[in-house]
Amino acid sequence: MFGTGSRKMFIVAVALMCGVISTPGARAAESDTLPLPAFGAMAVDQAHKRVFVSGGAASNGIVVLDFSGHSVRTLNGQFGATGLVLSEDGRTLYAALAAGDAISAIDTGTLAESRRFPTGAQTCPAHLARTGALVWFGYGCDATWHGRIGRLDPTAAEPIVLDKGNVEFQTAPLLASAGGTLVATQLELSLADAHVFTVSAGELVAGPAGEVFGSNVLDLTLSPDGATLHSAAGSRDRVDAFASTDLARRGVYVTGPHPNAVRASADGRFVAVGAYTSRDRAVWVFAAGAASPVNAFGLDGDVLANRGLAWSGDGRFLFAITQGAADARPRFTVINRPTQD
């Protein structure tokens, strides 16, 4: 099942040492550690074949890499860049500036910032999702139940509107979206609620909600049609799937202890899952709804970062962010042909 003859894995951005994959057939390319103190989020620009990696609330930059893992540029002045999402047409990258109380808009062609949208003092926007032209952001600076959902409409006279959805979160909520569906939850909380919304005329219409994920939620993703929600929670030993219409169960993807990343491919055919482990298998690729993975990959002693998986739009590459056991600086991994053994 886990054939390796045709699989090629490229580890790039390794810290001072390279050759960090132990699986047969893997090849490693030399590169430096990404110039970021930690990992925030990834966004994949299929049109320009670039990957954007942010460094989180303690960083002021976004690193741009090509699909081979070579550094293209570092975008500075992005204060606390955390959440990332592309516009509907792919021409703009939006970055949540958790240390800048703003959302920046970056031209994906020129890699220049085109606009900055202030979200208000002491808002700390952290996580982004998009439905159509609207960008939704989870914000909140502390852990005292001041977390909320805001909306950015880049074309509106007043683009930023705060406190949408009428739900309070302990801190800035994690968001996931597909089609006209938006899901929000609280990271790293015991028995966090799932809140499902439908976006109608720019407003959030509340749908099903409940404590279905377990404890210590670390990642969410929706299938491209918005019908299936997947959650990775540290208290589980698998990634769970739910129907977004009523949170009915829709299967599991076994990872072993501490799953911390999940992403559905752009065509909905595959689900990549990962776990916080230094074992020789830390990332698995399943056909959607399948009982057994079509492929599995090791990280040779590194651990997968929380939310550290992303697909290329054509499914030819799976990108992963790893971190050393004692080093939070991100390292970038390119898995070539992840759905083929």
C-alpha positions as CSV (number, residue, x, y, z in Angstrom):
1,M,0.0,0.0,0.0
2,F,2.8,2.4,0.8
3,G,5.0,1.9,-2.2
4,T,8.0,4.2,-2.5
5,G,9.6,3.4,-5.8
6,S,8.0,6.3,-7.7
7,R,7.6,8.6,-4.8
8,K,9.9,11.6,-4.6
9,M,10.0,13.9,-1.6
10,F,12.0,17.0,-1.5
11,I,12.8,18.6,1.8
12,V,13.7,22.2,1.5
13,A,14.4,24.8,4.1
14,V,16.0,22.5,6.5
15,A,17.9,23.9,9.4
16,L,21.7,23.8,8.9
17,M,21.5,20.2,8.0
18,C,19.8,18.5,5.1
19,G,18.8,15.0,4.1
20,V,16.1,14.8,6.7
21,I,13.8,12.2,5.1
22,S,14.3,8.5,6.0
23,T,11.9,7.0,3.5
24,P,13.4,5.2,0.5
25,G,13.5,7.1,-2.8
26,A,13.4,10.5,-1.1
27,R,15.8,13.3,-2.1
28,A,16.6,16.4,-0.1
29,A,17.6,19.8,-1.4
30,E,19.8,22.1,0.6
31,S,18.4,25.3,1.8
32,D,18.4,27.5,4.9
33,T,15.7,27.6,7.6
34,L,12.9,29.9,6.6
35,P,13.6,33.4,8.1
36,L,10.6,33.2,10.4
37,P,10.4,32.7,14.2
38,A,7.5,30.3,13.9
39,F,4.7,29.2,11.6
40,G,1.4,31.0,11.0
41,A,-0.2,29.7,7.8
42,M,0.3,28.7,4.2
43,A,-1.5,29.8,1.0
44,V,-0.9,28.2,-2.4
45,D,-1.0,30.3,-5.6
46,Q,-1.4,27.8,-8.4
47,A,-1.4,30.4,-11.2
48,H,2.1,31.7,-10.3
49,K,3.2,28.4,-8.7
50,R,4.1,30.0,-5.4
51,V,3.6,29.2,-1.8
52,F,3.2,31.9,0.8
53,V,4.3,31.1,4.4
54,S,3.6,33.4,7.3
55,G,5.4,33.4,10.7
56,G,2.7,34.1,13.2
57,A,2.0,36.8,15.7
58,A,5.7,37.3,16.6
59,S,6.8,37.7,13.0
60,N,6.8,40.7,10.6
61,G,7.2,38.8,7.4
62,I,5.8,36.4,4.8
63,V,8.1,34.1,2.9
64,V,7.4,33.4,-0.8
65,L,8.6,30.1,-2.3
66,D,8.2,28.4,-5.6
67,F,6.9,24.9,-6.0
68,S,10.4,23.4,-5.7
69,G,10.9,25.1,-2.4
70,H,13.3,27.8,-3.6
71,S,12.9,31.2,-1.8
72,V,11.5,33.9,-4.1
73,R,11.2,36.8,-1.7
74,T,10.5,37.8,1.9
75,L,7.7,40.3,2.3
76,N,8.6,42.6,5.2
77,G,6.4,45.0,7.2
78,Q,3.7,42.4,7.6
79,F,3.2,42.8,11.4
80,G,2.3,39.5,13.0
81,A,1.2,38.0,9.7
82,T,-0.7,34.8,10.6
83,G,-3.8,33.8,8.6
84,L,-3.5,33.9,4.8
85,V,-6.1,33.5,2.0
86,L,-6.2,34.2,-1.7
87,S,-8.9,36.2,-3.4
88,E,-11.5,34.6,-5.6
89,D,-9.6,35.5,-8.7
90,G,-6.2,34.6,-7.2
91,R,-4.8,38.1,-7.8
92,T,-4.6,39.1,-4.2
93,L,-3.2,37.5,-1.1
94,Y,-4.9,38.7,2.1
95,A,-2.8,38.4,5.3
96,A,-4.2,38.8,8.9
97,L,-1.8,41.0,10.8
98,A,-2.2,40.0,14.4
99,A,0.4,42.5,15.6
100,G,-0.8,45.2,13.2
101,D,-4.5,45.3,13.8
102,A,-5.1,45.1,10.0
103,I,-5.5,42.9,7.0
104,S,-3.0,43.5,4.2
105,A,-3.7,42.9,0.5
106,I,-0.8,41.8,-1.6
107,D,-0.7,41.6,-5.4
108,T,0.3,38.0,-6.2
109,G,1.8,39.1,-9.5
110,T,4.1,41.9,-8.3
111,L,4.3,40.7,-4.6
112,A,3.8,44.3,-3.6
113,E,1.3,45.4,-0.9
114,S,-1.6,47.2,-2.6
115,R,-3.8,48.1,0.3
116,R,-4.1,47.7,4.1
117,F,-7.4,47.5,5.9
118,P,-7.3,48.6,9.6
119,T,-9.5,46.4,11.7
120,G,-9.4,48.6,14.8
121,A,-7.2,49.0,17.8
122,Q,-6.6,45.9,19.9
123,T,-8.4,43.5,17.5
124,C,-5.5,41.2,16.6
125,P,-6.9,39.5,13.5
126,A,-5.4,36.0,13.3
127,H,-7.3,33.6,11.0
128,L,-8.8,34.0,7.6
129,A,-11.3,32.3,5.3
130,R,-13.1,33.4,2.2
131,T,-16.6,33.0,0.6
132,G,-16.8,34.6,-2.8
133,A,-15.4,38.1,-2.6
134,L,-15.8,38.3,1.1
135,V,-12.9,37.7,3.5
136,W,-13.8,36.5,7.1
137,F,-11.4,36.9,9.9
138,G,-11.2,35.5,13.4
139,Y,-9.9,38.2,15.8
140,G,-9.2,38.7,19.5
141,C,-6.1,39.8,21.4
142,D,-6.5,37.8,24.7
143,A,-8.0,34.7,26.1
144,T,-10.8,36.3,28.0
145,W,-13.7,35.5,25.6
146,H,-13.2,38.5,23.4
147,G,-12.8,36.4,20.2
148,R,-15.2,37.3,17.4
149,I,-15.7,37.0,13.6
150,G,-15.2,40.0,11.4
151,R,-15.9,40.6,7.7
152,L,-13.8,42.3,5.0
153,D,-15.5,43.4,1.9
154,P,-12.7,44.9,-0.2
155,T,-15.2,46.7,-2.5
156,A,-17.3,48.3,0.2
157,A,-17.1,52.0,1.3
158,E,-16.7,50.7,4.8
159,P,-14.8,47.4,4.2
160,I,-14.4,46.2,7.8
161,V,-17.3,45.1,9.9
162,L,-16.7,43.5,13.3
163,D,-18.7,41.1,15.5
164,K,-20.5,39.0,12.8
165,G,-22.4,35.8,13.6
166,N,-23.2,36.7,17.2
167,V,-20.9,34.1,18.7
168,E,-18.2,34.7,21.4
169,F,-15.0,32.8,21.4
170,Q,-12.3,32.5,24.1
171,T,-9.6,33.8,21.6
172,A,-9.5,34.5,17.9
173,P,-11.5,31.6,16.3
174,L,-10.1,29.4,13.6
175,L,-12.1,29.6,10.4
176,A,-12.6,27.3,7.4
177,S,-14.8,27.9,4.3
178,A,-15.9,26.5,1.0
179,G,-18.6,27.6,-1.3
180,G,-21.1,29.6,0.8
181,T,-20.3,27.7,4.1
182,L,-18.2,29.1,6.9
183,V,-17.1,27.1,10.0
184,A,-15.6,28.5,13.2
185,T,-14.2,26.9,16.3
186,Q,-11.9,27.7,19.2
187,L,-8.3,26.4,19.0
188,E,-6.8,24.3,21.8
189,L,-9.8,24.3,24.1
190,S,-11.5,21.4,25.9
191,L,-14.6,20.4,24.0
192,A,-14.6,23.3,21.6
193,D,-17.9,24.0,19.8
194,A,-18.3,23.8,16.0
195,H,-20.3,26.7,14.6
196,V,-21.5,26.3,11.0
197,F,-22.8,29.3,9.1
198,T,-24.3,29.9,5.7
199,V,-23.3,33.1,4.0
200,S,-26.3,35.0,2.6
201,A,-26.2,38.5,1.2
202,G,-23.0,39.1,3.1
203,E,-24.4,38.0,6.5
204,L,-23.7,34.9,8.6
205,V,-26.8,32.7,9.0
206,A,-26.3,30.4,12.0
207,G,-26.6,26.7,11.3
208,P,-25.8,23.6,13.3
209,A,-23.5,23.9,16.4
210,G,-22.2,21.5,18.9
211,E,-19.3,20.0,20.9
212,V,-18.4,17.3,18.3
213,F,-14.7,17.8,17.7
214,G,-13.3,16.7,21.0
215,S,-10.6,18.6,22.9
216,N,-7.6,20.6,21.6
217,V,-8.8,21.3,18.1
218,L,-5.8,22.2,15.9
219,D,-7.2,22.3,12.3
220,L,-10.3,22.3,10.2
221,T,-11.0,22.0,6.5
222,L,-14.1,21.7,4.3
223,S,-14.5,19.7,1.1
224,P,-14.6,22.0,-1.9
225,D,-18.3,21.7,-2.2
226,G,-18.7,22.6,1.5
227,A,-20.6,19.5,2.3
228,T,-18.1,17.7,4.5
229,L,-16.2,19.2,7.4
230,H,-13.0,17.6,8.7
231,S,-11.4,18.3,12.1
232,A,-8.0,17.4,13.6
233,A,-8.2,17.5,17.4
234,G,-5.2,16.5,19.6
235,S,-7.4,14.5,21.9
236,R,-8.3,12.1,19.1
237,D,-6.4,9.4,17.3
238,R,-8.0,10.1,13.9
239,V,-9.3,13.0,11.8
240,D,-13.1,13.1,12.0
241,A,-15.5,14.0,9.2
242,F,-19.0,15.5,9.6
243,A,-21.8,16.6,7.3
244,S,-21.8,20.4,7.4
245,T,-25.6,20.5,7.2
246,D,-26.2,18.8,10.6
247,L,-22.8,17.7,12.0
248,A,-23.7,14.0,11.4
249,R,-20.6,11.8,11.3
250,R,-19.2,11.1,7.9
251,G,-16.3,8.8,8.6
252,V,-12.7,8.9,10.1
253,Y,-9.1,8.9,8.9
254,V,-6.8,7.1,11.3
255,T,-3.6,8.9,12.3
256,G,-2.7,7.6,15.7
257,P,-2.3,10.1,18.6
258,H,-2.4,13.9,18.3
259,P,-3.7,14.6,14.8
260,N,-2.8,18.3,14.0
261,A,-3.4,18.9,10.3
262,V,-6.0,18.1,7.6
263,R,-6.5,19.4,4.1
264,A,-8.9,18.3,1.3
265,S,-7.5,18.5,-2.2
266,A,-8.9,21.1,-4.6
267,D,-10.9,18.4,-6.5
268,G,-12.2,16.8,-3.4
269,R,-10.8,13.4,-4.3
270,F,-8.2,13.2,-1.5
271,V,-7.7,14.2,2.1
272,A,-4.3,14.7,3.6
273,V,-3.9,14.3,7.3
274,G,-1.0,14.6,9.7
275,A,-0.1,14.1,13.3
276,Y,2.3,15.7,15.8
277,T,4.8,12.8,16.0
278,S,8.4,12.1,15.1
279,R,7.6,8.6,14.0
280,D,8.6,7.5,10.5
281,R,5.0,8.1,9.3
282,A,3.5,11.5,10.1
283,V,1.5,12.4,7.0
284,W,-1.1,10.2,5.3
285,V,-3.1,10.7,2.1
286,F,-6.5,9.1,1.8
287,A,-8.9,8.9,-1.1
288,A,-12.0,10.7,0.2
289,G,-14.1,8.2,2.3
290,A,-11.5,5.4,2.0
291,A,-10.6,3.2,5.0
292,S,-6.8,2.9,4.2
293,P,-4.4,5.6,3.0
294,V,-3.0,5.5,-0.6
295,N,0.3,6.9,0.7
296,A,2.2,7.8,3.9
297,F,5.3,9.9,4.5
298,G,7.8,10.4,7.3
299,L,9.6,13.5,8.4
300,D,12.8,11.9,9.9
301,G,12.6,13.2,13.4
302,D,11.0,16.6,12.7
303,V,7.3,17.1,13.6
304,L,4.5,18.4,11.5
305,A,3.5,22.0,12.4
306,N,-0.1,22.6,13.5
307,R,-2.2,23.3,10.3
308,G,1.0,22.6,8.4
309,L,-0.4,21.0,5.2
310,A,-1.5,22.5,1.9
311,W,-2.2,21.1,-1.6
312,S,-1.2,22.5,-4.9
313,G,-4.3,23.3,-7.0
314,D,-3.6,20.5,-9.5
315,G,-2.9,17.9,-6.7
316,R,0.6,17.2,-8.0
317,F,2.2,18.5,-4.8
318,L,1.5,18.4,-1.1
319,F,3.3,21.0,0.9
320,A,4.2,20.5,4.6
321,I,5.7,22.7,7.3
322,T,7.9,20.9,9.8
323,Q,9.6,22.0,13.0
324,G,12.5,20.6,15.0
325,A,11.7,19.3,18.5
326,A,13.5,22.3,20.1
327,D,13.3,24.8,17.2
328,A,10.1,26.5,16.2
329,R,11.5,27.9,13.0
330,P,9.6,26.5,10.0
331,R,11.0,24.1,7.4
332,F,9.3,23.6,4.1
333,T,8.7,20.2,2.6
334,V,7.5,19.4,-0.9
335,I,5.9,16.0,-1.5
336,N,5.8,15.2,-5.2
337,R,2.9,13.1,-6.5
338,P,1.4,12.4,-3.1
339,T,-1.5,10.3,-4.4
340,Q,0.7,7.9,-6.2
341,D,2.6,5.0,-4.7
